[in-house]
Amino acid sequence: MFIIVAKQRLAMPATLEVKCTDSDCELDMFEMHYTYDMPDDVGVEDFACPYCRGTDSLEPIEL
């Protein structure tokens, strides 16, 4: 028996990989998964490090 499944284009949620460059912070990187539509102008500067709470030390990781 064969089951035919219609192809669906499922979009993966956007992700943003971020590193904390604060030398006193123990967190080297983290990844944010957006589960909703983020405005185009939202960037790393709108977030804080979840470990040290720093905002000026976050940088996006470019792959």
Buried (B, 14 or more C-beta within 10 A) or exposed (E): EEEEEEEEEEEEEEEBBBBBEBEEBEBEEBEBEEEEEBEEEEEBEEBBBEEBEBEEBBBEEEE
